[in-house]
Amino acid sequence: MTIKKDYHWVAIFLAPALIIYATFLLIPICQSIYMSFFKWKGIANVPMVFVGLKNYQRIFSNPAFWHSLVNVLWFIAGGFIVLMPLSFILALIITKNIKGTRFYKTSFFIPVILPMTAVGLMWVYILQPNGGLLNSLLELMGLGSLIKNWLGDPDIAIISVVLVNEWVYAGFNMLIFAAGLVAIPDSLFESAKIDGANSFQRIIHITLPLMKESIKIFSIMCITGCLRHFDLVFIMTGGGPARATETPATLLYNEAFKYRNFGTGNAIGVFILVAGLLISLLLNKLLVQEEM
């Protein structure tokens, strides 16, 4: 009887959370999947027309969609080449017993808590071709040859947005690596130091092997997050110039709300959802096998 009563209380306390979860996540997902098989312009008096898989055929035959996936690869490359080492270095700094650690923690984490709109607009100002802070500093330092239209040049716009993205998320990922660092016993480092291992050797042979879980979490969040990039890209470039910074999420927005192709927009959304789930499962399986 006691166990049954406990289950009743568990169900009562979980019910509100499950209702909210279903209302704001599961139901919209089901609606999106359903609408991806229809053609609809978003006009109330105009009925939806069933088109089957044509919306999916349309996105897979659209060069802009494949270009948006190439841009996702740019974000992923930036994540592993720039963001991961940067976040790891910041984590090393804040986990050391040095003066000003609290200041460093706050400073590194500030970009994470700032509104993304404010961050995007700030960097748009910094990267403006005429009168922007970056180009003004380059000119002041006598490096006028390096002045670029950082967000207006299709060849470098994606690199600019990727680097800003790494600056934004470095503080968050710093905490992931910091959690892994503090879990490593100090005795291991002390023993290695006695054996004559220098700082670099201790990082390579002790720190990194014992941080596989943090690296796993970072990898999954980085790759799946890159599939969903929207706010920073939309604020800074809107997916331009000439679709140079388009991502699947900005393409979804443009298809649904700019061109009123809600069926196509929902099909892109379903693709992002399925791809994210499959990548998460695959990465989790691969990383678990490596640990075994």
Secondary structure, 3 states (H helix, E strand, C coil): CHHHHHHHHHHHHHHHHHHHHHHHHHHHHHHHHHHCCEECCCCCCCCCEECCCHHHHHHHCCHHHHHHHHHHHHHHHHHHHHHHHHHHHHHHHHCCCCCCHHHHHHHHHHHHHCCHHHHHHHHHHHCCCCCCHHHHHHHHCCCHHHCCCCCCCCCCHHHHHHHHHHHHHHHHHHHHHHHHHHCCCHHHHHHHHHCCCCHHHHHHHHHCHHHHHHHHHHHHHHHHHHHCCCHHHHHHCCCCCCCCCCCHHHHHHHHHHHCCCHHHHHHHHHHHHHHHHHHHHHHHHHHHHHHC
